[in-house]
């Protein structure tokens, strides 16, 4: 992060005063130089809420599969803001009116869109917090920052919530072809080494326009959209839903559930103060007051990893065994199938494991379980990706594309899995 230093002389007090120029530059391995456009954005980046994202992994436990996937949500948020800067420039060049206030609102909204992510957030959302989505927490953080910054985030919050009258602005932040997806596909592809996920975000942005207040892609950019959707499908199967990444996240969910269960029974488990709070209390979105939000802001990946290292040595067989699996990367066996798994198939495995480890059949659910995963690269039910044809008509990309396989990407693909200890093979 580089900056210039402004020096001026205070003749009245006869001293030299220095002031850091807040228009800083980040050197990003994906895009090159990313600029901070104004002092408010700089102050938001410097805020502890945002700096915390340096300690939140972008791809969770995927580094257990792809060793290079150690980049953070801090990287991703800055990358999204950079793409938004490019998008605003392109749209203005094409005659779309965007005021400086709207521009700033777009920058702030995309910068902070993921600020509500917790450590290994998808595992947290399904374990120690009660189905509280990260976008809801992002909004809570934005509201708190709006108080601290004297209302300067009001328009950004309006856009983020979809309450602003210009619909295309929300589409730039959250849609099936937004700055968020453009960055995470390109970035995650780069750091994981999964080349199939690489997308041409520059080309996609250059092809953007606005018609009747909706974001559209000019017809000559349709092949880039097709590549984008195919890349998204491949990244989900090869990275985000990779079976090893999947089983690691499932184990982490089981660990956090077990830790919360033991804590509520009165067991004292070593962990940080902020993590302990969420294990001792039932936390739902309505209970997220200022104190809870502050404790959540103190949570990051290091709280979880530190806890796992300590929990390896606990007397509880379940917590200890599962924690060792993550720390030592000695995970449960996972098998994927296209056919639904009957619960009866797991019963013999549970009975054997219960007998060998002197635990109850109910407790074997921490080690032997089934579930399903879904992948849909393009949803017909969501806001469509609109293609602006040369005759000025607008079509859904599925209708405009001459690729038969693109229609198949709108179909929901479901796979089923079972997980069990390797010793049961």
C-alpha positions in Angstrom: 0.0 0.0 0.0 1.8 3.1 -1.2 1.1 6.8 -0.8 2.6 10.2 -1.1 3.4 12.4 1.9 2.1 16.0 1.9 4.3 18.4 3.8 3.2 21.9 4.8 4.6 24.5 7.2 2.6 26.0 10.0 4.2 29.5 10.2 2.1 30.6 13.2 3.4 27.8 15.4 6.8 27.6 13.6 6.6 23.9 12.9 6.5 21.5 10.0 3.3 19.4 9.8 2.9 16.2 7.7 -0.3 14.8 6.4 -0.7 11.5 4.7 -2.4 11.6 1.3 -5.4 9.3 1.5 -5.5 8.6 -2.2 -3.4 5.4 -1.8 -2.5 2.6 -4.2 -2.7 -1.2 -3.6 -0.6 -3.5 -5.8 -2.9 -6.4 -6.6 -1.7 -9.6 -8.4 -4.9 -9.8 -10.4 -5.4 -6.2 -11.7 -2.2 -4.4 -11.0 -2.7 -1.1 -9.2 -5.9 -0.5 -7.4 -6.5 3.1 -6.4 -8.5 4.4 -3.4 -10.7 7.0 -5.0 -11.4 9.4 -2.0 -10.7 10.0 1.6 -14.0 8.5 2.8 -13.2 5.1 1.1 -9.7 5.3 2.6 -11.2 5.8 6.1 -13.6 2.9 5.6 -10.7 0.6 4.5 -8.7 1.7 7.6 -11.6 1.0 9.9 -11.2 -2.1 12.2 -14.4 -3.6 10.7 -12.8 -3.7 7.3 -9.2 -4.5 8.4 -10.6 -7.6 10.0 -11.2 -9.0 6.5 -7.4 -9.5 6.3 -7.9 -12.3 8.8 -10.9 -13.9 7.0 -10.0 -16.5 4.3 -11.9 -16.0 1.0 -12.1 -19.7 0.3 -12.5 -21.1 3.8 -10.8 -24.5 4.2 -10.1 -24.9 0.5 -6.4 -24.5 1.2 -6.5 -28.1 2.4 -7.0 -29.0 -1.3 -5.4 -26.1 -3.1 -2.3 -24.9 -1.0 -2.3 -21.5 -2.7 -5.9 -20.6 -1.7 -4.9 -18.5 1.3 -6.1 -15.2 0.0 -8.5 -13.1 2.1 -11.8 -11.3 1.8 -9.8 -8.1 2.1 -8.3 -8.9 -1.3 -11.7 -9.7 -2.7 -13.4 -6.6 -1.4 -10.8 -4.3 -2.9 -10.9 -6.2 -6.2 -14.7 -5.7 -6.4 -14.3 -2.0 -5.8 -11.7 -1.8 -8.5 -14.1 -3.5 -11.0 -16.9 -1.1 -9.9 -14.6 1.8 -10.8 -14.2 0.4 -14.2 -17.9 -0.3 -14.6 -18.8 3.3 -13.7 -16.3 4.7 -16.2 -17.6 2.5 -19.0 -21.3 3.3 -18.3 -20.5 7.0 -18.1 -18.7 6.8 -21.4 -21.8 5.3 -23.0 -23.9 8.2 -21.7 -25.4 6.7 -18.5 -25.7 9.5 -16.0 -24.1 8.6 -12.6 -23.7 11.4 -10.1 -20.6 11.6 -7.9 -22.9 10.7 -4.9 -24.2 7.7 -6.7 -20.7 6.7 -7.8 -19.5 6.9 -4.2 -22.5 4.9 -3.0 -21.7 2.1 -5.5 -18.0 2.1 -4.3 -19.0 1.9 -0.6 -21.7 -0.7 -1.1 -19.5 -3.1 -3.1 -16.5 -2.5 -0.8 -18.6 -3.5 2.3 -20.8 -6.2 0.7 -18.9 -9.0 2.5 -17.9 -7.2 5.7 -20.4 -9.4 7.6 -18.6 -12.6 6.8 -17.5 -14.5 9.9 -14.5 -16.9 10.0 -15.3 -19.9 7.7 -18.6 -18.1 7.5 -20.7 -20.9 5.9 -19.8 -23.3 8.7 -20.6 -20.6 11.3 -23.9 -19.7 9.8 -25.0 -23.3 10.3 -23.6 -23.9 13.7 -23.0 -21.3 16.4 -25.2 -18.6 15.0 -28.8 -19.4 14.2 -29.0 -19.1 10.4 -27.9 -15.5 10.4 -26.8 -14.7 6.8 -23.6 -12.8 6.3 -25.5 -10.2 4.2 -27.7 -9.3 7.2 -24.6 -8.8 9.3 -23.0 -6.7 6.6 -26.0 -4.4 6.7 -25.6 -4.2 10.5 -22.0 -3.2 10.1 -22.9 -0.6 7.4 -25.6 0.9 9.7 -23.1 1.2 12.5 -20.5 2.8 10.2 -23.1 5.2 8.9 -23.5 6.4 12.5 -19.8 6.8 13.0 -19.4 8.6 9.6 -22.3 11.0 10.2 -24.7 9.6 7.6 -22.2 9.4 4.7 -23.2 5.8 3.9 -27.0 6.4 3.7 -27.2 6.3 -0.1 -24.9 3.2 -0.2 -27.2 1.4 2.3 -30.2 2.3 0.2 -28.6 0.9 -2.9 -27.4 -2.2 -1.0 -30.9 -2.9 0.2 -32.4 -2.5 -3.3 -34.4 0.5 -2.2 -32.9 3.0 -4.6 -35.0 3.8 -7.6 -32.2 3.1 -10.1 -32.4 -0.7 -10.5 -29.1 -1.3 -12.4 -27.1 -0.1 -9.4 -28.2 -3.1 -7.3 -27.5 -5.3 -10.3 -23.9 -4.1 -10.3 -23.6 -5.2 -6.6 -25.8 -8.3 -6.5 -27.0 -10.2 -9.5 -26.1 -13.1 -11.7 -23.4 -11.0 -13.4 -22.1 -8.6 -10.7 -18.8 -7.2 -9.6 -18.7 -9.7 -6.7 -18.9 -12.8 -9.0 -16.6 -11.3 -11.6 -13.9 -10.8 -8.9 -14.2 -14.0 -6.9 -14.2 -16.2 -9.9 -11.1 -14.6 -11.4 -9.3 -14.3 -8.0 -10.2 -17.8 -6.7 -9.1 -19.2 -10.0 -5.8 -17.4 -9.8 -5.0 -18.4 -6.2 -6.3 -22.0 -6.4 -4.7 -22.7 -9.8 -8.1 -23.9 -11.2 -7.6 -22.3 -14.6 -11.1 -23.2 -15.8 -12.5 -20.6 -13.5 -10.7 -17.6 -15.1 -13.1 -15.1 -16.5 -12.5 -12.1 -18.7 -14.0 -9.4 -16.4 -12.5 -6.5 -18.4 -14.4 -7.7 -21.6 -17.6 -8.2 -19.7 -17.5 -4.7 -18.2 -16.7 -3.1 -21.5 -19.8 -4.8 -23.0 -22.1 -3.4 -20.2 -24.8 -0.8 -20.8 -28.1 0.4 -19.2 -31.4 0.2 -21.0 -34.7 1.2 -19.3 -32.8 1.2 -16.0 -31.7 -2.4 -16.4 -28.1 -3.6 -16.8 -27.6 -5.2 -20.2 -24.7 -6.8 -22.1 -24.2 -5.9 -25.7 -24.7 -8.8 -28.1 -21.1 -9.0 -29.1 -20.2 -9.8 -25.5 -22.4 -12.9 -25.4 -19.5 -15.3 -25.7 -17.9 -13.7 -22.7 -21.1 -14.3 -20.8 -21.2 -17.9 -21.9 -17.6 -18.4 -20.7 -18.4 -16.7 -17.4 -21.3 -19.0 -16.7 -19.4 -22.1 -17.7 -16.5 -21.0 -15.5 -18.8 -20.5 -12.6 -20.1 -24.0 -13.0 -16.6 -25.5 -13.2 -15.4 -23.5 -10.2 -18.2 -24.8 -8.0 -17.5 -28.5 -8.9 -13.7 -28.2 -8.9 -13.2 -25.8 -6.0 -16.1 -24.6 -3.9 -17.8 -28.0 -3.8 -14.7 -30.1 -4.2 -15.4 -33.2 -2.0 -12.4 -32.6 0.3 -13.3 -28.9 0.8 -16.9 -30.0 1.4 -16.1 -32.7 4.0 -13.6 -30.3 5.8 -16.4 -27.6 6.1 -18.9 -30.3 7.3 -16.5 -31.4 9.9 -15.9 -27.8 11.1 -19.7 -27.4 11.4 -19.9 -30.5 13.5 -17.0 -29.3 15.7 -18.6 -25.9 16.4 -22.0 -27.6 17.1 -20.3 -30.0 19.6 -18.4 -27.2 21.2 -21.6 -25.2 21.7 -23.4 -28.2 23.1 -20.6 -28.9 25.6 -20.4 -25.2 26.6 -24.2 -25.0 27.2 -23.8 -28.1 29.5 -21.3 -26.1 31.6 -18.0 -27.4 30.2 -15.2 -24.8 30.1 -13.5 -25.0 26.7 -10.4 -22.9 26.0 -11.2 -20.2 23.3 -11.3 -16.5 22.8 -13.7 -14.3 24.6 -15.6 -13.4 21.5 -16.0 -17.1 20.3 -17.1 -18.1 23.9 -19.9 -15.5 23.7 -21.4 -17.1 20.6 -21.1 -20.6 22.1 -22.8 -19.6 25.3 -25.7 -17.7 23.8 -28.4 -18.3 21.2 -27.7 -15.6 18.6 -30.3 -14.8 16.0 -30.5 -11.7 13.8 -32.9 -9.9 16.2 -30.4 -10.3 19.1 -27.6 -8.6 17.2 -27.3 -5.4 19.3 -24.3 -3.1 19.3 -22.4 -5.3 21.9 -23.0 -8.5 19.9 -21.9 -6.8 16.7 -18.7 -5.6 18.4 -18.0 -9.2 19.6 -18.7 -10.5 16.2 -16.2 -7.9 14.7 -13.5 -9.5 16.9 -14.0 -12.9 15.4 -11.7 -14.1 12.7 -10.1 -17.3 11.4 -7.4 -17.2 14.1 -10.1 -17.7 16.8 -11.3 -20.9 15.1 -7.9 -22.3 14.3 -6.6 -21.5 17.8 -9.6 -23.2 19.3 -9.2 -26.3 17.2 -5.6 -26.6 18.3 -6.6 -26.4 22.0 -9.7 -28.7 21.6 -7.5 -31.5 20.3 -6.5 -32.1 23.9 -9.9 -32.1 25.4 -11.3 -35.2 27.1 -14.4 -35.2 25.0 -13.8 -37.9 22.4 -16.0 -36.3 19.7 -14.6 -32.7 20.0 -11.0 -34.0 20.3 -11.2 -36.4 17.3 -13.0 -34.0 15.0 -10.5 -31.2 15.8 -7.6 -33.4 15.1 -9.1 -34.2 11.7 -8.9 -30.5 10.6 -5.6 -29.6 12.2 -3.8 -32.7 10.8 -5.8 -32.9 7.6 -6.9 -36.4 8.3 -10.5 -36.1 7.3 -13.5 -38.3 7.1 -14.1 -40.3 4.0 -16.6 -38.8 1.6 -18.4 -40.5 -1.2 -20.4 -38.7 -3.8 -23.3 -40.3 -5.8 -26.0 -39.2 -8.1 -28.5 -41.4 -6.2 -30.1 -40.5 -2.9 -28.6 -42.4 0.0 -31.1 -44.2 2.3 -30.7 -43.7 6.0 -30.7 -47.5 6.5 -27.3 -47.7 4.6 -25.6 -45.8 7.4 -27.0 -47.9 10.3 -24.4 -50.8 10.1 -21.6 -48.2 10.0 -23.0 -46.4 13.0 -23.4 -49.5 15.1 -19.9 -50.7 14.4 -18.3 -47.3 15.1 -20.4 -46.9 18.3 -19.2 -50.2 19.6 -15.5 -49.6 18.7 -15.3 -46.2 20.3 -17.8 -46.7 23.2 -20.1 -43.9 22.2 -23.9 -43.8 21.7 -25.6 -44.3 18.4 -26.8 -40.7 18.6 -23.2 -39.5 19.0 -22.2 -41.3 15.8 -24.1 -38.7 13.9 -21.0 -36.4 14.4 -18.9 -38.9 12.4 -21.4 -40.7 10.0 -23.9 -38.6 8.1 -25.3 -37.9 4.7 -26.5 -34.9 2.7 -26.7 -33.3 -0.7 -25.1 -30.4 -2.6 -26.6 -28.4 -5.5 -25.0 -26.5 -8.4 -26.8 -24.2 -10.7 -24.7 -21.8 -12.8 -27.7 -19.8 -14.0 -31.1 -19.4 -12.5 -34.2 -18.7 -14.6 -36.0 -17.6 -11.4 -33.5 -14.9 -10.5 -33.0 -11.5 -12.3 -31.9 -12.6 -15.8 -28.7 -11.6 -17.6 -30.1 -9.4 -20.4 -28.5 -9.3 -23.9 -29.0 -6.1 -25.9 -29.3 -7.2 -29.5 -28.2 -5.2 -32.5 -31.9 -4.5 -33.4 -32.2 -2.9 -29.9 -34.4 -5.8 -28.5 -33.5 -7.4 -25.2 -33.4 -11.1 -24.6 -32.5 -13.5 -21.7 -29.0 -14.8 -22.4 -30.4 -18.4 -22.4 -32.6 -17.4 -25.4 -29.9 -15.4 -27.2 -27.1 -18.0 -26.9 -26.6 -20.6 -29.7 -24.9 -22.9 -27.3 -27.1 -25.8 -26.3 -25.0 -26.5 -23.2 -25.8 -23.1 -21.9 -29.5 -24.1 -21.5 -28.3 -27.1 -19.4 -26.5 -24.7 -17.0 -29.9 -23.4 -15.9 -30.8 -26.9 -14.6 -30.3 -27.6 -10.9 -27.8 -30.4 -10.5 -28.0 -32.3 -7.2 -25.4 -34.7 -5.9 -25.6 -36.8 -2.7 -22.9 -37.7 -0.3 -22.1 -39.9 2.7 -19.3 -39.2 5.2 -17.8 -41.8 7.6 -14.4 -42.6 9.3 -11.8 -44.1 7.0 -11.3 -47.1 9.4 -14.8 -48.3 8.5 -13.8 -49.0 4.9 
